[in-house]
Amino acid sequence: MSFKDLPKEFDLIVIGGGITGAGILREAVRCGLRTLLVEKQDFAQGTSSRSSKMVHGGLRYLKEGKIFLTKAAVEERCRLLNEAPGLVEKMGFLWPVYKGESPGKHSLEIGLTLYDFMAREKQHEYFHSGKFLLLTPHVRQDKLIGGFKFFDAQVDDARLVMRLINESRDLGGTALNYTAATQILRDEENCAVGVAIQDVETGETFTAASRAVINATGWWAEHLFPSPVEGLHIRPLRGSHILFPAHKLPAAQAVAFAHPVDKRPIFVLPWEGATMVGTTDLDHKDDPWQEPAMSRRELDYIMDGIHGVYPSLQIAESDIISSFAGVRPVLSRGKKDPSQESREHVVWVDKGLVTIIGGKLTTFRLMALDALEASEPFMERIPQHKPGEPIFAPVPAQKPRDDKGLTAQAWRRLYGRYGVKAPQLVEEAPEGALEAVGDTETLYAELPWAAKNETIRRLSDLMLRRTRLGLLTPKGGEEFLDRIIEYCKPFLDWDDERWEEEREAYLELVQKAYSIPA
């Protein structure tokens, strides 16, 4: 969208196109507010495409006494499972218990019982070693006395952001990527009354007025508004993951275990046809505007964990498909151990500028409601929150009748990611595009759909966020690029020279930030 097509006035402007900003946009539009969201990079380019892909309450938060945080997250997990099937899916977890090692059977039993109580359903079970090994035969058997099975949920985090944004646009909301907020505009009483914005590619500028502005920029939030609380600041913490082919590290269900060095929980997760392992928790001190990347130290840490729990598989670095790193916007009062920092969120209000920081992917909706509530005093018309209504537009319970040859599971996945637009995506698919890309679950048809409908500015937008092929295939999916480009060419106004530039830039990015660190 060109700025000349933008209205000059909005009820609300949201800065930040990650999960928090997207959730605020969705709730604001549902309340009838004229809302603009701007994101300096691509939607979900920051932490919101780099999470552990889990929608969960967080067992470890119970250990830290964060009962209310865990309860809220468990309730939101249940809501999302009901509202977004195919996008948020229930996933079984296994946790082995070893003699003399922490966490022990008793402490896990207490935590999982509380977890079930919050979900209002018994969802965990203990198995002795013989039966447990039938569920996950490759785990270390030495000192194994048994293990627990419980349930959480999984998500494609970047597609969650895009579904929120797309459905907000369908209801009249405006969302612009690669659009920087260069200045918060204030009146003579120092109240926020709008935002100056600039297209980062073209340099085009625009001034948009609003009743209130919400700063939802994650770990960049203090660049717009410094903390008003003495000693309380954002502590950027990096979490990294690696992905393997499923046949190299088989995981029909997720496996959680305590890392042998520091007893932090590590997860082995089946995801989109691959197996993902993570995460780490380290201070991130690199340039905030550069793509974060896994360090050698983190890779060694995760590999040590894998070798400790899967000694018989002889997993090697050469088996790794890709790596990725994300930076958590955690609020800190200076604790030494990153894993002890709170994952709760806070809201700061300064004369029409509302800043929201912290939180978890799972609780994005609660954060959105808190941010909107803090914005209400600055609105001429107060939005009517509807907390009991689904956040997503409902989709059919069954796949439509068609002759495209897609399975019920493929339809479920498409509906989860594209909502009511899924049948249109299938109907408009180019010839031969309703087949999966390599060993992934992604259809070729998803790429031209994104190119046409989801404001693509870079090839990396297509490969790393609209789809996850850059993570799920070797060398960022280089072997599939020719076919992908042919499908997408009709929908992107790029000449052959631009396509070649995009290819080179994307593959350089994959090598720099998504490969095995040297």
PAZATI-352162 format. One line per 2 residues: number of its first residue (from 1); their letters; for each residue x, y, z of C-alpha. Coordinates in Angstrom, 1 decimal. Each point is the difference from the previous one (the first is absolute). Example, Ala and Ser with C-alpha at 12.3 -4.5 7.8 and 13.67 -1.06 7.14 Angstrom:
1) AS) 12.3,-4.5,7.8  1.4,3.4,-0.7
//
This chain:
1) MS) 0.0,0.0,0.0  1.3,3.4,-0.9
3) FK) -0.2,2.7,2.7  -2.2,2.1,-2.3
5) DL) -2.7,-2.6,0.6  0.2,0.2,3.8
7) PK) -2.5,1.9,2.1  1.5,2.9,1.9
9) EF) -1.7,-0.8,3.3  -0.3,-3.2,2.0
11) DL) -1.4,-0.9,3.4  3.1,-2.0,0.8
13) IV) 3.5,-0.5,-1.4  1.9,-3.2,1.0
15) IG) 3.8,0.0,-0.5  1.4,-3.6,-0.4
17) GG) -1.1,-2.8,-2.2  0.8,-3.0,2.2
19) IT) -2.5,-2.1,1.9  -0.7,2.7,2.6
21) GA) -0.7,2.7,-2.6  -2.0,-2.4,-2.2
23) GI) -2.1,-1.0,3.0  -0.7,3.6,0.9
25) LR) -0.9,0.8,-3.7  -2.5,-3.0,0.0
27) EA) -1.7,1.0,3.3  -0.1,3.7,-0.9
29) VR) -1.6,-0.7,-3.4  -2.5,-2.3,1.6
31) CG) -0.9,2.8,2.3  -0.7,2.3,-2.9
33) LR) 3.1,2.2,0.3  1.6,1.4,-3.1
35) TL) 3.4,-1.5,0.5  3.4,0.3,-1.8
37) LV) 2.9,-2.4,0.7  3.5,0.8,-1.2
39) EK) 3.0,-2.3,0.1  3.6,1.2,-0.9
41) QD) 1.0,-3.5,-1.3  -2.2,-2.8,-1.2
43) FA) -3.0,-1.3,2.0  1.2,-2.5,2.7
45) QG) 3.6,0.6,-1.1  1.2,0.3,3.6
47) TS) -0.7,-2.3,2.9  -3.5,-1.0,-1.3
49) SR) 1.5,-2.3,-2.7  2.8,-1.3,2.1
51) SS) -1.8,-1.6,3.0  0.0,-3.6,1.1
53) KM) -3.4,-0.3,-1.9  -1.7,-1.0,3.3
55) VH) -3.3,1.2,1.3  0.3,-1.0,3.6
57) GG) -0.5,0.9,3.6  3.6,-0.5,1.0
59) LR) 0.7,-2.7,2.5  3.2,1.7,1.2
61) YL) -2.0,3.1,1.0  -1.8,-2.1,2.6
63) KE) 3.3,-0.9,1.5  0.7,3.8,0.3
65) GK) -3.3,0.6,1.7  -1.6,1.7,-3.0
67) IF) -3.4,-1.6,0.5  -2.1,2.7,-1.5
69) LT) 2.2,0.4,-3.1  -0.2,-3.8,-0.5
71) KA) -3.7,-0.1,0.5  -0.6,2.8,-2.5
73) AV) 2.2,-1.6,-2.5  -1.7,-3.4,0.3
75) EE) -3.4,1.6,-0.4  1.2,1.9,-3.2
77) RC) 1.4,-3.3,-1.3  -3.4,-1.6,0.3
79) RL) -1.6,2.9,-1.7  2.4,-0.1,-2.9
81) LN) -0.3,-3.7,-0.5  -3.8,0.5,-0.3
83) EA) 0.2,3.1,-2.2  2.8,-0.8,-2.4
85) PG) 0.1,-3.7,-0.9  2.6,-0.7,-2.6
87) LV) 2.1,2.9,1.2  0.2,-0.8,3.7
89) EK) 0.0,-3.7,0.6  0.1,-2.2,3.1
91) MG) 3.4,-1.8,0.4  1.0,-2.8,2.3
93) FL) 3.1,0.5,2.2  2.2,-2.7,1.5
95) WP) 2.3,0.7,3.0  2.4,-2.8,1.0
97) VY) 0.8,-0.5,3.7  3.4,-1.2,1.1
99) KG) 1.1,-1.4,3.3  1.8,2.6,2.1
101) ES) -0.5,2.7,-2.6  -2.0,3.2,0.1
103) PG) -2.9,0.5,-0.5  -1.2,-3.0,1.8
105) KH) -3.2,-1.9,-0.3  -1.6,1.6,3.0
107) SL) 0.6,3.6,-1.0  -1.1,-0.6,-3.6
109) EI) -3.2,-1.7,1.3  -0.8,3.0,2.1
111) GL) 0.6,2.4,-2.8  -2.0,-2.0,-2.6
113) TL) -2.9,-0.4,2.4  -0.2,3.8,0.5
115) YD) 0.3,0.3,-3.8  -3.0,-2.3,-0.4
117) FM) -2.0,1.8,2.6  0.5,3.3,-1.9
119) AR) -1.2,-1.7,-3.2  -2.9,-1.6,1.8
121) EK) 0.9,-3.3,-1.4  2.3,-2.8,0.9
123) QH) 2.6,-0.1,-2.8  3.0,-1.7,1.5
125) EY) 1.0,-3.6,0.6  3.0,-1.8,1.4
127) FH) 1.6,-3.0,-1.7  2.6,-2.3,1.3
129) SG) 3.2,-0.3,-2.0  -1.1,-2.9,-2.3
131) KF) -3.1,1.6,-1.2  1.6,3.5,-0.1
133) LL) 2.7,-1.4,-2.4  -2.8,-1.2,-2.4
135) LT) -1.0,3.7,-0.2  3.5,1.3,-0.6
137) PH) 2.4,-2.9,-0.6  3.1,2.1,-0.6
139) VR) 0.4,1.8,3.3  2.8,-0.9,2.4
141) QD) -0.9,-3.2,1.9  2.7,0.2,2.7
143) KL) -1.7,0.7,3.3  -3.4,0.5,-1.7
145) IG) -2.8,-0.8,2.4  -2.9,1.2,-2.1
147) GF) -1.5,3.2,-1.3  -3.0,2.2,-0.3
149) KF) -2.3,0.8,-2.9  -1.8,3.3,-0.1
151) FD) -1.4,2.4,-2.5  0.6,3.5,-1.2
153) AQ) -0.4,1.6,-3.4  2.0,1.1,-3.0
155) VD) -0.3,2.8,-2.6  1.6,1.5,-3.0
157) DA) 0.8,3.3,1.7  0.5,2.2,-3.2
159) RL) -3.3,-1.3,-1.5  -1.8,0.8,3.2
161) VM) 1.1,3.6,-0.4  -1.0,0.0,-3.6
163) RL) -3.4,-1.4,0.6  -0.7,2.7,2.6
165) IN) 1.2,2.7,-2.4  -1.9,-1.4,-3.0
167) ES) -3.3,-0.3,1.9  0.5,3.5,1.4
169) RD) 0.5,1.3,-3.5  -3.2,-1.8,-1.2
171) LG) -1.9,2.0,2.7  1.5,3.4,-1.0
173) GT) 3.2,0.1,1.9  3.2,1.3,-1.6
175) AL) 3.4,-1.7,0.4  3.2,1.1,-1.7
177) NY) 3.3,-1.8,0.1  3.4,1.6,-0.8
179) TA) -1.5,3.2,1.4  1.9,1.7,2.8
181) AT) -1.5,2.2,2.7  2.6,2.8,0.0
183) QI) -1.7,2.2,2.6  -2.7,0.0,2.6
185) LR) -1.9,3.3,-0.6  -1.2,1.9,3.1
187) DE) -2.1,3.1,0.5  0.7,3.1,2.1
189) EN) -0.9,-2.0,3.2  2.4,-2.7,-1.0
191) CA) -2.7,-2.5,-0.8  0.6,-2.6,-2.7
193) VG) -2.2,1.0,-3.0  1.5,-2.0,-2.9
195) VA) 3.0,-1.5,-1.7  2.3,1.1,-2.8
197) IQ) 0.8,-3.1,-2.2  2.3,-0.7,-2.8
199) DV) 0.2,-2.8,-2.6  3.5,-1.5,0.5
201) ET) 0.4,-0.9,-3.7  -1.4,3.0,-1.8
203) GE) 0.6,2.7,2.7  -3.6,1.2,-0.4
205) TF) -1.2,1.7,3.2  -3.4,0.6,1.5
207) TA) -1.6,1.4,3.2  -2.9,-1.8,1.6
209) AS) -2.1,1.4,2.8  -1.5,-2.2,2.7
211) RA) -1.6,0.2,3.4  2.6,-2.4,1.5
213) VI) 3.2,-1.8,-1.0  1.0,-3.5,1.2
215) NA) 3.7,-0.9,0.1  0.1,-3.8,-0.5
217) TG) 3.6,-0.2,-1.4  1.2,-2.8,2.3
219) WW) 3.7,0.3,0.9  0.2,3.3,-1.9
221) AE) -2.7,1.6,2.2  2.4,2.2,2.1
223) HL) 1.2,1.6,-3.2  -3.4,1.7,-0.2
225) FP) -0.7,0.4,3.7  2.6,-0.5,2.7
227) SP) -1.1,-1.9,3.1  -1.6,2.2,2.5
229) VE) 0.8,-2.4,2.9  3.5,0.4,1.5
231) GL) 2.1,-3.2,-0.4  -2.6,-1.7,-2.2
233) HI) 1.1,-0.4,-3.6  -0.2,-2.3,-3.0
235) RP) 2.5,-2.8,0.1  0.3,-1.6,-3.5
237) LR) 0.4,-3.7,0.4  0.8,-2.2,-2.9
239) GS) -1.5,-3.4,-0.5  1.3,-2.2,-2.8
241) HI) -1.2,-3.2,-1.7  1.3,-2.6,-2.5
243) LF) -2.1,-2.1,-2.4  0.7,-3.5,-1.2
245) PA) -1.6,-2.3,-2.6  -2.7,-2.1,1.8
247) HK) 1.8,-3.2,-1.1  3.2,1.1,1.8
249) LP) -1.6,0.9,3.2  -3.4,-1.8,0.2
251) AA) -2.6,1.6,2.2  -3.6,-1.1,-0.4
253) QA) -0.8,2.1,3.1  1.9,2.7,1.7
255) VA) 2.7,-0.9,2.6  0.9,2.3,2.8
257) FA) 3.1,-0.6,2.2  2.3,1.8,2.4
259) HP) 3.3,1.0,-1.6  2.8,-2.0,1.6
261) VD) 2.1,3.1,0.7  -2.4,2.6,1.5
263) KR) -3.3,-1.9,0.3  -1.8,2.4,-2.2
265) PI) -2.9,-1.6,-2.0  0.8,-0.9,-3.6
267) FV) -2.6,-0.9,-2.5  0.1,-2.4,-2.9
269) LP) -3.0,0.9,-2.2  -1.5,-1.5,-3.2
271) WE) -0.8,3.0,-2.1  -1.1,0.3,-3.6
273) GA) 1.6,-3.3,-1.0  3.3,0.7,1.7
275) TM) 1.3,-0.2,3.6  0.8,3.1,1.9
277) VG) 2.2,0.2,3.1  0.4,2.9,2.4
279) TT) 0.3,2.3,1.7  2.8,2.1,1.6
281) DL) -0.2,3.0,2.3  2.9,2.5,-0.4
283) DH) 0.4,3.7,0.1  -0.1,1.4,-3.5
285) KD) 2.5,2.9,-0.4  0.2,0.3,-3.8
287) DP) -1.3,2.8,-2.1  -3.9,0.1,0.5
289) WQ) -0.5,0.7,-3.7  2.0,-2.9,-1.3
291) EP) -1.5,-3.5,-0.5  0.8,-2.0,3.1
293) AM) 1.8,-3.3,-0.5  0.9,-3.0,2.2
295) SR) 3.5,0.1,1.5  2.4,-2.9,0.1
297) RE) -0.4,-0.2,3.7  -3.8,-0.5,-0.4
299) LD) 0.5,-2.7,-2.6  2.4,-1.9,2.2
301) YI) -2.5,0.3,2.9  -2.9,-1.4,-2.0
303) MD) 2.0,-2.8,-1.5  1.3,-1.0,3.5
305) GI) -3.6,-0.2,1.1  -1.0,-2.2,-3.0
307) HG) 3.0,-2.3,0.5  -0.9,-0.3,3.7
309) VY) -3.6,-1.2,-0.6  0.4,-1.7,-3.4
311) PS) 3.5,-1.7,0.2  -0.9,-2.9,-2.3
313) LQ) -1.0,2.2,-3.0  3.5,1.5,-0.5
315) IA) -1.4,3.3,-1.1  2.7,2.1,-1.8
317) ES) 0.1,3.7,-1.0  0.0,-1.0,-3.6
319) DI) -3.6,-1.3,0.5  -1.3,3.5,0.8
321) IS) -2.3,1.7,-2.5  0.1,3.5,1.4
323) SF) 0.2,2.1,3.1  -1.8,3.1,1.2
325) AG) 0.2,2.5,2.9  -2.6,2.3,1.5
327) VR) 0.3,2.7,2.6  -2.5,0.1,2.9
329) PV) -1.0,3.4,1.3  0.3,-0.8,3.7
331) LS) -0.4,2.6,2.7  2.8,-0.2,2.6
333) RG) 1.1,1.4,3.3  3.5,-1.3,-0.4
335) KK) -0.3,-3.7,0.9  3.1,-2.0,-1.0
337) DP) -1.7,-3.1,-1.3  -1.9,0.6,-3.3
339) SQ) -2.3,-2.9,0.6  -1.2,1.5,3.3
341) ES) -1.3,3.2,-1.7  -3.8,0.5,0.0
343) RE) -2.0,-0.6,-3.2  -2.8,2.2,1.2
345) HV) -0.9,3.2,-1.9  -0.3,3.6,1.2
347) VW) -1.8,3.1,-1.4  1.4,3.5,0.2
349) VD) -2.2,3.0,-0.8  1.2,3.5,-0.9
351) KG) -2.6,2.5,-1.2  -1.5,-2.0,-2.8
353) LV) 3.1,-2.2,-0.7  -0.5,-3.5,1.4
355) TI) 3.0,-2.4,0.1  -0.5,-3.7,0.5
357) IG) 3.1,-2.2,0.7  0.7,-3.6,1.0
359) GK) -2.5,-2.8,-0.1  -0.3,-3.3,-1.9
361) LT) -1.2,-1.0,-3.4  -2.8,-2.0,1.7
363) TF) -1.4,3.0,1.8  0.0,2.5,-2.9
365) RL) -3.7,0.5,0.2  0.1,0.9,3.7
367) MA) 2.8,2.5,-0.7  -2.1,1.5,-2.8
369) LD) -2.9,0.5,2.3  2.2,1.6,2.6
371) AL) 1.5,2.4,-2.5  -3.4,1.0,-1.3
373) EA) -1.3,0.5,3.5  2.9,2.4,0.7
375) SE) -0.8,1.9,-3.2  -3.7,0.5,0.8
377) PF) 0.4,3.3,2.0  1.4,1.7,-3.2
379) ME) -2.8,-1.1,-2.3  -3.0,2.1,-0.8
381) RI) -2.0,-3.2,-0.3  0.9,-2.8,2.3
383) PQ) 0.2,-3.4,-1.7  -2.3,-2.7,1.1
385) HK) 2.2,-3.1,0.8  -1.6,-3.3,-0.7
387) PG) 2.3,-2.4,1.9  -2.2,-3.0,-0.4
389) EP) -0.1,0.1,-3.8  2.5,-2.0,-2.1
391) IF) 2.9,2.0,-1.3  0.0,-1.8,-3.3
393) AP) -2.6,-0.1,-2.7  -1.6,-3.5,0.1
395) VP) 0.8,-2.4,-2.8  -2.0,-3.1,-1.2
397) AQ) 0.4,-3.1,2.2  0.6,-2.2,-3.1
399) KP) 1.9,0.4,-3.2  -2.1,1.1,-3.0
401) RD) -0.8,-2.5,-2.8  2.6,0.4,-2.7
403) DK) 1.9,-1.9,-2.6  3.4,1.3,1.0
405) GL) 1.1,-3.2,1.8  0.9,1.7,3.3
407) TA) -0.4,-2.0,3.2  -2.1,1.0,2.9
409) QA) 3.2,0.8,2.0  1.3,2.2,-2.9
411) WR) -3.3,1.9,0.1  0.1,0.4,3.8
413) RL) 3.5,1.4,-0.3  -1.0,2.5,-2.7
415) YG) -3.1,1.1,1.9  2.2,0.5,3.1
417) RY) 2.5,2.2,-1.9  -2.3,1.9,-2.4
419) GV) -3.4,-0.1,1.6  -3.0,0.4,-2.2
421) KA) 2.3,0.8,-3.0  1.3,-3.6,-0.1
423) PQ) -2.4,-1.2,-2.8  0.9,3.1,-2.1
425) LV) 3.7,-0.8,0.4  -0.6,-3.6,-1.2
427) EE) -2.3,1.2,-2.9  2.6,2.5,-1.2
429) AP) 3.0,-2.4,0.2  2.1,-0.2,-3.1
431) EG) 0.1,-3.3,-1.8  2.1,-2.5,2.0
433) AL) 0.2,2.3,3.1  -2.1,-2.1,2.3
435) EA) 2.9,-2.3,0.8  2.3,0.3,3.0
437) VG) 3.4,1.6,-0.2  2.6,-2.7,0.6
439) DT) -0.6,-1.9,3.3  -1.9,2.9,1.5
441) ET) -3.8,0.5,0.5  0.1,3.3,-1.9
443) LY) -1.8,0.1,-3.4  1.6,1.8,-2.9
445) AE) -3.4,1.8,-0.3  0.6,1.9,3.2
447) LP) 2.9,1.9,-1.5  -1.8,1.7,-2.9
449) WA) -3.0,0.6,2.3  2.3,1.9,2.4
451) AK) 1.7,1.9,-2.8  -3.4,1.2,-1.2
453) NE) -1.7,0.7,3.3  2.4,0.4,2.8
455) TI) 2.2,3.1,-0.7  3.3,-1.7,-0.9
457) RR) 3.0,2.4,-0.2  2.8,-2.5,0.1
459) LS) 0.5,-3.6,-1.0  0.9,-0.7,3.6
461) DL) -3.6,1.1,0.9  -1.3,-2.9,-2.1
463) ML) 2.5,-2.6,1.1  0.4,0.7,3.7
465) RR) -3.3,1.4,1.2  -3.0,-0.4,-2.5
467) TR) 1.3,-3.6,-0.3  2.7,-1.6,2.1
469) LG) 1.9,-1.7,-2.8  3.2,1.9,0.8
471) LL) 0.1,-1.9,3.3  -1.4,-3.3,-1.1
473) TP) 2.1,-0.7,-3.0  3.8,-0.2,-0.5
475) KG) 1.8,3.2,-0.9  -3.2,2.0,0.3
477) GE) -1.7,-2.0,-2.7  2.4,1.0,-2.7
479) EF) -0.8,-3.0,-2.1  -3.7,1.0,-0.2
481) LD) 0.6,3.7,-0.8  -0.3,-0.2,-3.8
483) RI) -3.4,-1.5,0.2  -1.2,2.3,2.7
485) IE) 1.1,3.0,-1.9  -1.8,-1.1,-3.1
487) YC) -3.2,-0.3,2.0  0.4,3.4,1.7
489) KP) 1.2,2.1,-3.0  -3.5,1.0,-1.2
491) FL) -0.8,1.5,3.4  3.2,2.0,0.9
493) DW) 1.0,3.0,-2.1  3.7,-1.1,-0.1
495) DD) 2.0,-0.3,-3.2  2.6,-2.7,-0.5
497) ER) 2.8,2.1,1.4  -2.0,0.6,3.2
499) WE) -0.8,-3.7,0.3  3.6,-0.8,-0.2
501) EE) 0.9,2.6,2.6  -2.7,-1.4,2.3
503) RE) 1.3,-3.6,-0.4  3.5,1.0,0.8
505) AY) -0.9,2.1,3.0  -2.3,-2.7,1.3
507) LE) 2.6,-2.8,-0.3  2.6,2.3,1.6
509) LV) -2.4,0.6,2.9  -0.6,-3.7,0.4
511) QK) 3.7,-0.7,0.2  0.6,2.8,2.5
513) AY) -2.9,-0.4,2.4  -1.7,-3.4,-0.6
515) SI) 2.8,-2.5,-0.5  2.4,-1.8,2.3
517) PA) 2.2,2.6,1.8  3.7,-0.3,-0.7
//
